[in-house]
């Protein structure tokens, strides 16, 4: 398959992790806030490891292979990460959306229903994940990209659960909650196509693309996941979840990459 198709399929499968995670809301069980926080911490750890081992490290290696010195390769990573974070910061400031615990951000949008504010927030969150997978496949290293897609798919499972529970708390039925969670996951293939397409057309952009995707994911971790974990968990359970997620993703990247 072409890198564009691989990027689409990989990010699609990763995005469908939100559907898997949302399915428990169809069952007559109640998942505690503590458990939700633990699972979110796990997902944050997976994303943190993916940013490091699946994007920044191979991005640096790609820059060196293109003839850059180690110092210039490090500088490319530095600037790319900052640009990725800056774009997510700009989106947060200019698109009205509502986080699960932090409340509304961005410009005033009193006419927009809360459900749409949540969906916009999730879109801002999920797009860089798909972008990262697409960039990985566009770089021509399917083993490493598959590890990245697998890790993001695993991370999307607890995220899908928390999204579905939040939608239920807004008065949506379990079926509607699962359906909307699935739709938010389908935003990732859009990012996958963009990422794979850009680096496939312009190979010299691969290190920049990897650094940019890493920066966008790091912004999401710090701005969205960590505050949510802090709100939901008591003691060190969220931190333990994050560390477990980190080492599992690290293992996947080393073993599959």
Backbone as a ProteinNet text record, in pm:
[ID]
protein_1_A
[PRIMARY]
XXXXXXXXXXXXXXXXXXXXXXXXXXXXXXXXXXXXXXXXXXXXXXXXXXXXXXXXXXXXXXXXXXXXXXXXXXXXXXXXXXXXXXXXXXXXXXXXXXXXXXXXXXXXXXXXXXXXXXXXXXXXXXXXXXXXXXXXXXXXXXXXXXXXXXXXXXXXXXXXXXXXXXXXXXXXXXXXXXXXXXXXXXXXXXXXXXXXXXXXXXXXXXXXXXXXXXXXXXXXXXXXXXXXXXXXXXXXXXXXXXXXXXXXXXXXXXXXX
[TERTIARY]
83.7	0	87.3	36	109.7	110.8	205.9	215	88.7	25.5	-97.6	-208.3	-220.9	-323.6	-290.4	-163.2	-123.2	-151.9	-122.7	-150.2	-298.1	-382.3	-527.2	-575.3	-533.4	-580	-528.2	-401	-342.6	-410.6	-433	-497.8	-645.4	-708.7	-848.1	-861.4	-776.5	-782.1	-750	-653.8	-622.5	-741.9	-807.4	-923.1	-1038.9	-1054.3	-1165	-1144.9	-1026.6	-1007.9	-1106.6	-1150.5	-1249.5	-1381.7	-1415.8	-1539.3	-1530.1	-1416.9	-1396.4	-1407.7	-1345.1	-1348.2	-1487	-1568.4	-1701.1	-1802	-1777.9	-1877.1	-1924.9	-1839.7	-1889.6	-2007.9	-2031.2	-2146.4	-2278	-2271.7	-2392.1	-2427.1	-2334.6	-2355.7	-2406.7	-2477.9	-2530.3	-2424.4	-2313.7	-2207.6	-2170.9	-2121.6	-2078.7	-1928.9	-1858.1	-1712.6	-1676.4	-1602.9	-1572.4	-1481.6	-1486.6	-1397.3	-1252	-1224	-1086.6	-1035.5	-1119.6	-1080.7	-1064.6	-1156.2	-1145	-1012.6	-976.3	-851.1	-729.7	-735.7	-625.7	-608.2	-720.7	-715.1	-667.2	-710.7	-663.6	-513.3	-464.8	-320.8	-245.7	-300.7	-241.3	-231	-341.5	-339.7	-240.4	-228.2	-129.7	12.6	39.9	172.9	205.3	104.3	124.6	159	83.4	109.3	246.1	284.7	414.7	528.5	518.8	622.1	621.6	501.5	492.5	558	537.7	599.9	751.7	804.1	949.5	1009.9	965.1	1030.7	984	861.9	809.2	814.3	843.9	844.4	975.9	1012.2	1131.5	1259.3	1272.2	1394.2	1408.5	1306	1322	1328.1	1263.9	1274.4	1416.2	1483.7	1624	1710.9	1686.5	1763.3	1739.6	1615.2	1584.2	1656.5	1663.6	1734.1	1883	1942.2	2084.5	2108.7	2017.4	2029.8	2019.7	1949.7	1936.9	2059.6	2158.3	2282.8	2300.6	2203.8	2217.5	2313.3	2383.3	2467	2377.1	2437.4	2359.4	2298.9	2376.9	2327.1	2209.4	2221.4	2111.3	1988.2	2011.1	1898.7	1825.4	1901.9	1840.1	1763.4	1818.3	1751.5	1620.3	1620.2	1497.1	1390.6	1431.9	1336.9	1283.4	1372	1330.6	1227.1	1257.7	1167.3	1036.2	1045.9	925.9	831.2	886.6	803.4	734	808.5	748.3	640	661.7	560.4	433.8	451.5	335.2	256.1	325.6	257.9	191.1	257.3	200.9	71.3	66.4	-56.4	-172.1	-146.5	-252.9	-293.5	-197.6	-230.4	-319.1	-285.9	-366.7	-508.3	-519.6	-651.7	-732.2	-666.2	-734.7	-786.3	-708.4	-745.8	-852.7	-861.5	-947.2	-1068.9	-1077.8	-1195.6	-1267.7	-1394.1	-1466.8	-1481.6	-1450.2	-1461.1	-1469.3	-1503	-1519.9	-1454.1	-1357.8	-1293.4	-1385.1	-1358.6	-1445.1	-1442	-1328.6	-1320.4	-1276.3	-1196.8	-1147.1	-1253	-1360.1	-1467	-1439.2	-1509.2	-1502.3	-1369.9	-1319.2	-1200.6	-1226.7	-1139	-1157.6	-1256.7	-1294.1	-1387.7	-1524.9	-1600.5	-1736.4	-1822.8	-1900.9	-1988.7	-2114.7	-2191.6	-2306.8	-2414.4	-2416.2	-2517.9	-2484.9	-2362	-2321.6	-2356.2	-2426.4	-2462.9	-2338.1	-2346.9	-2231.1	-2179.8	-2270	-2227.5	-2131	-2157.1	-2069.1	-1937.4	-1941	-1816	-1725.3	-1785.5	-1707.2	-1650.2	-1732.5	-1688.4	-1573.5	-1581.1	-1471.5	-1344	-1359.2	-1241.9	-1178.1	-1261.5	-1210	-1143.3	-1199.5	-1138.9	-998.7	-985.4	-854.5	-757.9	-811.7	-731.2	-689.9	-783.5	-759.2	-681.5	-694.8	-629	-477.7	-407.8	-262.4	-223.6	-311.6	-281.8	-282	-384.8	-388.4	-273.4	-239.7	-127	2	22.4	144	152.9	40.7	40.6	69.2	5.2	26.6	170.4	230.1	370	458.7	426.3	505.1	504.5	386.6	379.7	438.1	421.2	478.1	628.8	688.7	834.5	895.1	813.1	865.1	915.5	876.6	915.9	788.1	726.5	596.5	599.4	712.1	718.5	706	784.2	777.8	642.3	589	458.7	348	359.9	260.4	265.2	384.5	396.6	329.9	351.2	289.8	137.5	86	-58.5	-118.9	-47.2	-94.7	-103.1	0.1	0.3	-110.8	-132.8	-239.5	-375.5	-389.6	-515.1	-542.5	-438.6	-452.4	-491.1	-427.1	-457.1	-599.9	-653.2	-787.6	-895.9	-862.3	-963.8	-1011.2	-921.4	-971.6	-1028.8	-973.2	-1027.1	-1171.7	-1197.2	-1333.4	-1430.5	-1386	-1471	-1506.3	-1406.2	-1430.6	-1520.5	-1499	-1584.1	-1728.6	-1748.8	-1885.2	-1953	-1880.2	-1938	-1974.7	-1887	-1917	-2041.8	-2057.2	-2175.4	-2300.8	-2290.1	-2403.4	-2441.4	-2341.6	-2368.6	-2435.8	-2420	-2488.4	-2629.9	-2671.8	-2808.2	-2825.3	-2713.8	-2725.1	-2742.3	-2814.3	-2835.3	-2704.4	-2692	-2568.8	-2536	-2637.2	-2612.1	-2560.4	-2619.7	-2573.8	-2432.3	-2403.4	-2269.2	-2164.6	-2195.7	-2102.7	-2087.8	-2199.7	-2195	-2110.2	-2126.5	-2047.9	-1901.2	-1874.6	-1734.9	-1669.7	-1745.8	-1693.8	-1663.9	-1754.5	-1733.6	-1610.1	-1586.2	-1466.7	-1339.8	-1344.4	-1229.5	-1204.4	-1311.6	-1297.6	-1233.4	-1206.8	-1130.5	-982.6	-937.7	-795.1	-749.3	-830.1	-785.6	-765.9	-839.2	-817.5	-674.9	-634.9	-496.8	-397.8	-435.7	-347	-317.8	-420.6	-402.7	-316.5	-343	-264.7	-117.9	-91.4	47.2	121.2	59	124.5	143.6	43.8	52	163.6	176.1	277	417.3	448.1	584.9	615.1	511.3	534.8	571.4	504.8	530.5	663.8	692	814.9	893.5	974.1	1050.3	1136.6	1196.5	1277.1	1197	1062.8	980.7	957.5	1004.6	978.4	1025.3	1150.2	1189.7	1102.3	1070	983.4	845.1	792.4	659.5	654.4	758.1	761.4	772.1	857.9	871.9	743.3	681	555.6	446.7	433	331.9	360.8	488.5	524.7	487.6	515	481.1	331.3	253.6	107.9	57.9	113.1	71.1	112.9	231.1	275.4	184.5	139.3	47.3	-81.6	-133.7	-257.3	-238.2	-123.8	-97.5	-101.1	-31.3	-18.8	-146.9	-210.4	-326.5	-455.9	-469.8	-597.2	-590	-495.8	-498	-454.9	-343	-293.8	-393.9	-454.6	-556.5	-674.7	-718.1	-828.4	-790.8	-668.1	-621.8	-617.2	-568.2	-559.1	-696.7	-797.6	-933.6	-996.3	-963.9	-1033.6	-969.8	-838.2	-770.5	-731.7	-709.2	-660	-522.9	-436.2	-304.6	-224.1	-155.8	-63.5	-118.1	-247.9	-300.1	-287.3	-312.3	-298.4	-154.8	-61.7	81	122	71	101.7	48.8	-74.5	-131.3	-47.2	-0.4	83.1	213.2	275.3	402.4	382.7	273	246	224.7	145.7	124.2	253.3	339.7	467.5	553.9	569.1	660.1	602.6	469.6	410.7	434.6	415.1	440.2	588	672.9	817.6	853.3	795.5	821.4	773.1	649.9	597.2	687.2	734	816.2	949.1	1011.2	1138.8	1120.9	1015.3	995.4	950.4	862	809.2	891.8	962.5	1035.1	1176
-119.7	0	124.8	233.4	358.5	415.1	506.6	565.9	644.8	704.8	779.8	687.4	572.2	476.1	416.8	386.8	335.2	436.8	563.7	668.5	678.1	664.1	669.5	549.8	429.7	308.4	304.5	336.7	333.4	430.5	553.8	653.2	621.6	558.7	517.6	412.4	309.7	205	260.5	352.3	414.6	493.8	566.8	647.4	563.8	443.4	357.1	302.9	326.8	293.8	368.2	487.5	561.9	486.3	416.7	336.8	223.2	153.2	42.6	92.2	206	260.1	304.1	350.2	401.5	291.1	170.2	62.4	30	40.5	7.8	91.8	209.6	289.8	222.2	123.6	49.2	-55.5	-81.8	-184.1	-120.1	-197	-142.3	-139	-70.6	-58	88.5	125.1	262.3	263.7	341.9	349.3	471.3	449.4	557	662	781.9	889.7	849.9	777.5	734.1	646	552.2	463.4	541.3	633.8	717	793.2	849.8	924.6	837	715.5	620.5	587.1	564.4	530.8	648.9	769.5	887.7	906.9	882.4	890.7	791.2	670.1	568.2	620	679.1	732.8	845.1	930.4	1037.8	984.5	877.6	816.6	759.1	696	642	755	865.1	976.9	1039.7	1048.7	1107.6	1023.8	891.1	803.4	807.5	813.3	818.8	945.9	1057.6	1182.9	1171	1102.7	1092.5	988.2	862.1	750	728.6	768.9	744.2	866.7	983.5	1105.3	1182.1	1222.1	1305.5	1228	1106.2	1027.8	994.7	934.4	908.2	1034.6	1142.1	1269.1	1321.8	1309.3	1350.4	1265.3	1134.6	1044.9	1077.6	1110.3	1144.4	1271.2	1369.3	1494.2	1468.4	1383	1351.9	1277.2	1185.9	1111.9	1206.3	1317.1	1414	1504.1	1485.3	1559.9	1669.3	1687.7	1789.9	1741.5	1834.6	1799.7	1765.7	1705.5	1670.2	1795.3	1904.1	2028.5	2084.7	2086.4	2137.4	2046.9	1915.5	1822.7	1850.9	1874.3	1907.1	2038.4	2135.3	2264.7	2249.5	2163.8	2137.5	2078.3	1983.6	1924.2	2030	2114.3	2219.2	2312.1	2361.5	2455.8	2388.2	2262.5	2191.5	2165.2	2125	2100.9	2229.6	2339.8	2467.6	2511.2	2487.3	2524.1	2439.7	2310.4	2224.6	2268.4	2299.3	2348.1	2482	2568.8	2701.2	2690.7	2597.9	2582.1	2536.9	2441.9	2396.7	2507.5	2587.5	2702.6	2800.2	2826.1	2917.1	2862	2732.9	2672.3	2683.7	2662.5	2675.6	2816.8	2915	3053.4	3102.3	3043.7	3099.4	3016.6	2893.7	2811.5	2789.5	2828.8	2806.5	2657.7	2616.8	2476	2465.3	2348.8	2329.9	2200.8	2214.5	2097	2035.5	1909.4	1839.8	1901.8	1953.6	2010.1	2156.1	2197.2	2333.7	2432.5	2382.4	2471.6	2529.1	2640	2698.2	2769.6	2758.7	2832	2888.5	2979.3	3039.7	3154.1	3211.5	3324.1	3284.9	3384.9	3360.2	3300.8	3203.3	3139.5	3091.4	3187	3152.1	3078.7	3097.3	3031.9	2885.7	2846.4	2710.5	2619	2511.4	2417.6	2353.1	2314.9	2257.1	2132.7	2053.1	1930.6	1961.5	2070.4	2105.9	2162.4	2229.5	2278.2	2161.7	2055.2	1935.6	1873.5	1865.5	1802	1880.9	2013.5	2095.7	2071.3	2060.2	2033.3	1900	1799.2	1666.5	1670.5	1750	1763.6	1823.8	1928.2	1990.1	1888	1799	1695.8	1585.2	1536.2	1415.7	1440.4	1558.1	1582.6	1560.5	1614.5	1591.3	1444.5	1364.5	1222	1156.9	1186.7	1134.7	1187.9	1315.3	1376.5	1301.4	1265.7	1194.1	1059	985.8	855	871.7	969.2	992.3	1027.8	1113.6	1151	1027.6	941.3	819.9	731.1	707.3	622.9	694.5	824.7	899.5	897.4	872.9	868	739.6	640.7	519	414.8	426.5	327.2	267.9	172.6	121.8	53.2	-9.5	-76.9	23.9	132.3	234.3	303.9	330.8	396.6	308.1	175.9	83.7	83.6	90.5	99.9	226.6	337.3	463.7	455.1	400	387.1	296.4	189.1	97.8	169.5	244.5	317.6	419.9	494.6	595.2	527.4	411.9	337.8	293.3	245.8	206.4	327.6	441.1	562.9	609.2	583.7	629.1	550.3	432.5	351.8	421.5	456.6	528.9	665.3	730.3	859.9	845.8	742.1	719.6	694.7	622.1	595.5	725.2	808.6	933	1026.9	1031.6	1115.1	1067.7	936.4	882.7	908.9	894.4	922	1069.5	1157.8	1301.3	1333.5	1269.9	1292.7	1241.6	1129.2	1079.3	1177.9	1236.3	1334	1459.7	1483.8	1595.7	1558.7	1436.1	1394.9	1314.9	1275.3	1196.8	1048.9	976.3	833.5	758.7	635.9	559.2	538.7	509.6	488.6	616.1	728.7	855.9	886.3	857.8	881.7	799.9	672	587.1	638.3	678.4	727.8	852.7	948.1	1071.2	1042.8	953.2	915.7	856.5	773.8	715.6	823.1	918.7	1026.2	1107.9	1132.7	1209.7	1132.4	998.2	917.6	922.1	942.5	946.9	1076.3	1169	1288.3	1255.5	1146.8	1113.9	1077.9	1003.2	977.2	1103.3	1209.6	1337	1384.5	1383.4	1419.2	1322.2	1193.5	1093	1120.3	1154.8	1184.3	1308.7	1411.7	1535.9	1507.9	1437.7	1410.8	1326.8	1217.3	1129.8	1200.7	1278.6	1348.1	1449.7	1527.5	1634.1	1576.4	1478.9	1427.6	1336.3	1278.7	1197	1285.2	1398.9	1490	1561	1601.4	1677.2	1603.8	1507.6	1424.8	1506.6	1619.6	1697.5	1750.5	1750.7	1799.9	1694.3	1571.2	1463.1	1497.3	1542.4	1575.8	1685.2	1785.9	1893.5	1841.2	1753.3	1698.4	1617.2	1537.5	1457.4	1545.9	1647.4	1738.5	1816.7	1860.3	1936.3	1851.5	1726.6	1637.4	1610.8	1594.8	1572.4	1692.3	1812.3	1932.9	1947.9	1915.4	1922.8	1823.9	1702.4	1601.8	1641.7	1698.3	1741.2	1849.8	1939.7	2044.5	1982.9	1884.1	1817.5	1750.4	1684.8	1615.8	1714.6	1826.5	1922.7	2003.6	2040.8	2129.8	2056.8	1932.5	1862.3	1741.5	1650.1	1522.8	1538.7	1606	1618.1	1690.4	1801.9	1863.5	1771.4	1693.8	1601.4	1493.1	1441.5	1338.3	1394.7	1517.5	1579.5	1597.5	1624.3	1642.8	1511.7	1403.5	1277.5	1188.2	1194.7	1094.9	1151.4	1060.4	1093.9	1029.6	1098.3	1041.8	1027.5	913.3	892.5	801.3	768.2	670.6	719.7	849	901.9	895.9	925.6	919.1	775.7	681.7	539.8	498.8	540.5	510.4	568.1	693.1	757.1	680.3	638	565.7	430.5	361.5	232.8	252.6	354.1	382.9	416.5	492.5	532	410.6	320.3	207.2	106.8	92.1	1.9	54.7	185.3	243.1	237.9	259.9	249.2	107.2	7.4	-132.2	-159.2	-112.9	-134.2	-72.9	48	117.2	46	0.9	-68.5	-205.4	-277.7	-413.5	-416.2	-321.2	-321.8	-233.6	-137.1	-41.9	-84.9
0	0	0	-54.8	-52.8	88.2	112.3	245.5	279.2	177.4	202.2	251.3	186.1	226.4	362.9	385.9	516.2	626.6	597.5	695	727.9	623.3	644	726.2	685.6	753.9	897.7	916	1050.3	1144.6	1098.3	1184.1	1204.6	1103.7	1119.2	1228.8	1223.8	1324.7	1463.3	1469.4	1598.4	1649.5	1559.6	1598.8	1648.7	1593.8	1636	1777.3	1834.5	1975.6	2064.2	2020.6	2098.5	2104.5	1995.7	1995	2095.8	2093.8	2188.2	2332	2357.5	2492.8	2536.8	2441.3	2475.9	2502.4	2455.5	2464.1	2606.5	2709.9	2844.9	2891.4	2831.7	2876.1	2837.3	2747.6	2710.9	2816	2908.6	3010.7	3140.2	3219.9	3346.6	3456.4	3428.6	3528.2	3542.1	3658.3	3682.5	3706.2	3627.7	3637.9	3721.8	3828.8	3922.9	3860.8	3918.6	3873.4	3890.8	3999.4	4025.1	3912.2	3867.9	3758.5	3629.3	3604.1	3484.1	3484.5	3599.5	3608.6	3587	3643.1	3624.7	3477.1	3408.3	3266.3	3182.8	3219.5	3147.7	3166.7	3289.3	3313.6	3227.3	3215.8	3128.6	2985.2	2935.1	2798.5	2782	2883.5	2876.7	2871.3	2946.9	2942.7	2806.4	2742.8	2608	2511.4	2517.8	2427.7	2452.8	2579.4	2612.5	2555.6	2571.3	2515.3	2363.8	2303.8	2157.5	2104.2	2173.4	2130.9	2131.2	2232.4	2246.6	2153.2	2168.1	2101.6	1957.3	1925	1790.8	1701.1	1757.4	1675.7	1689.8	1810.1	1825.1	1792.6	1844	1818.1	1669	1603.5	1459.3	1376	1422.9	1350	1350.3	1464	1473.2	1381	1381.7	1294.8	1147.4	1112.3	973.1	931.2	1020.7	988.2	966.6	1050.4	1035	903.9	868.6	741.5	621.7	637.5	529	517.7	605.5	595.8	697.8	787.1	889.7	998.2	1059.5	1173.9	1292.7	1393.9	1513.1	1576.5	1578.4	1638	1559	1425.1	1342.9	1352.4	1361.1	1377.2	1507.4	1613.8	1742.8	1734.1	1659.1	1643.7	1566.7	1464.3	1389.2	1482	1564.7	1659.5	1754.6	1804.5	1898.3	1835.1	1715.5	1650	1609.8	1560.5	1518.5	1634.4	1749.4	1867.7	1910.9	1911.2	1950.4	1852	1722.3	1622.5	1640.4	1667.3	1690.1	1811	1918.8	2038.4	2014.2	1937	1909.1	1829	1733.6	1654.8	1743.5	1833.7	1924.1	2019.4	2064.5	2148.9	2073.2	1947.3	1865.1	1847	1822.3	1806.7	1935.5	2049.7	2177.6	2199.9	2154.2	2176.3	2080.3	1962.7	1857	1821.2	1871.8	1846.8	1979	1988.3	2113.5	2140.6	2260.9	2297.6	2448.4	2497.6	2641.4	2684.7	2776.6	2834.3	2939.3	2972.6	3066	3204.9	3247.8	3382	3381.8	3284.1	3282.4	3238.5	3175.9	3131.1	2994.1	2962.7	2829.2	2807.9	2684.5	2642.5	2504.6	2461.6	2330.6	2337.9	2222.6	2220.4	2272.3	2313.9	2363.2	2253.1	2288.8	2190.4	2262.3	2314.1	2395.1	2316.7	2184.6	2104	2073.3	2096.8	2064.5	2181.4	2154.1	2259.2	2318.6	2445	2514	2442.9	2385.9	2319.1	2205.4	2132.2	2021.4	2071.4	2185.6	2243.6	2281.5	2336	2367.6	2240.7	2136.4	2012.1	1949.8	1954.8	1901.6	1982.1	2115	2199.5	2163	2139.7	2104.8	1967.3	1875.7	1743.2	1754.5	1837.9	1859.8	1919.5	2001.1	2067.3	1971.1	1888.4	1808.7	1680.1	1621.4	1493.3	1499.6	1601.1	1603.4	1620.3	1682.7	1694.1	1556.1	1476.4	1340.1	1257.6	1276.3	1205.9	1235.4	1362.3	1401.3	1331.7	1326.6	1260.3	1111.7	1048.2	905.7	874.1	956.7	936.7	949.9	1047.3	1066.6	943.9	885.7	765.5	644.3	637.6	525.8	525	641.4	650.9	599.9	564.3	503.9	602.1	729.1	828.8	888	817.7	862.3	998.2	1036.4	1166.6	1279.9	1271.8	1375.7	1374.8	1254.5	1243.8	1300.5	1280.5	1335.3	1487	1543.2	1689.2	1739.9	1667.7	1705.8	1696.2	1584.6	1566.7	1673.7	1707.7	1812.1	1946.1	1978	2104.5	2112.1	2004.3	2004.2	2011.6	1944.3	1953.3	2096	2166	2306.7	2391.2	2363.6	2438.9	2416.2	2295.9	2264.3	2337.9	2387.9	2457.9	2585.2	2679.3	2797.3	2762.3	2660.4	2619.4	2570.6	2490.9	2441.8	2554.7	2658.5	2774.3	2846.5	2871.3	2944.4	2863.1	2731.8	2646.1	2652.2	2641.7	2642.8	2776.5	2886.3	3018.1	3030.1	2980.4	2985.4	2903.7	2789.1	2705.9	2775.7	2843.6	2922.2	3031.3	3094.7	3200.2	3146.2	3016	2952.1	2907.9	2940.5	2910.9	2784.2	2719.9	2597.6	2632.6	2548.6	2571	2547.5	2601.5	2579.7	2432.6	2349.6	2206.9	2140.3	2174.3	2117.5	2165.6	2292.2	2346.5	2272.3	2246.7	2171.3	2028.6	1967.5	1829.6	1815.6	1908.4	1900.9	1930.3	2025.5	2052.6	1928.1	1855.2	1731	1628.5	1613.9	1516.6	1550.5	1679.7	1715.6	1679.8	1693.1	1653.2	1504	1425.9	1280.7	1232.2	1325.1	1287.3	1268.1	1327.9	1319.2	1178.2	1098.7	961.4	877.8	911	840.3	865	992.5	1024.8	963.6	958.3	899.6	753.4	677.6	535.2	516.7	597	586.7	616.9	726.6	765.2	664	619.3	522.1	389.2	349	220.7	216.3	322	324.1	318.2	404.6	408.3	290	226.8	107.6	-11.2	-21.6	-133.7	-115.5	7.4	35.1	143.2	102.7	197.4	294.1	249.9	344.9	464	452.1	562.4	669.8	647.7	742.8	884.6	906.5	1044.9	1104.4	1023.5	1071.6	1106.8	1021.2	1045.3	1173.7	1198.2	1320.4	1444	1436.8	1550.8	1574	1465	1475.2	1540.9	1496	1553.5	1701.1	1735.9	1876.2	1961.5	1910.8	1985.6	2006.5	1902.3	1914.9	2019.5	2019.9	2117.3	2258.4	2273.4	2405.6	2461.3	2375.1	2419.8	2472.1	2399.8	2442.4	2578.1	2597.4	2724.4	2841.1	2824	2933.9	2953.1	2843.5	2852.1	2883.6	2840.7	2852.1	2945.4	2920	2991.9	3137.6	3162.5	3300.2	3390.6	3348.5	3435	3462.6	3362	3383.3	3483.2	3471.3	3564.9	3707.2	3721.6	3853.5	3916.7	3835.2	3886.3	3929.7	3861.3	3883	3989	4003.5	4086.6	4222.3	4314.4	4446.7	4464.3	4536.4	4560.1	4432.4	4419.6	4308.3	4200	4202.8	4106.9	3963.4	3939.6	3804.3	3756.1	3847	3812.8	3781.7	3859.5	3834.7	3697.3	3665.9	3534.6	3422.6	3440.8	3338.5	3318.4	3426.9	3414.9	3347.4	3380.1	3315.8	3165.7	3130.5	2988.5	2917.1	2984.2	2923.9	2893.8	2992.3	2971.6	2871.2	2866.1	2766.5	2626.2	2607.2	2474.3	2440.6	2538	2516	2470.2	2536.9	2498.2	2356.2	2322.8	2188.7	2082.5	2110	2011.2	1989.6	2099.6	2088.4	2024.5	2066.1	2017.4	1871.4	1833.1	1695.1	1602.1	1658	1573.7	1545.1
[MASK]
+++++++++++++++++++++++++++++++++++++++++++++++++++++++++++++++++++++++++++++++++++++++++++++++++++++++++++++++++++++++++++++++++++++++++++++++++++++++++++++++++++++++++++++++++++++++++++++++++++++++++++++++++++++++++++++++++++++++++++++++++++++++++++++++++

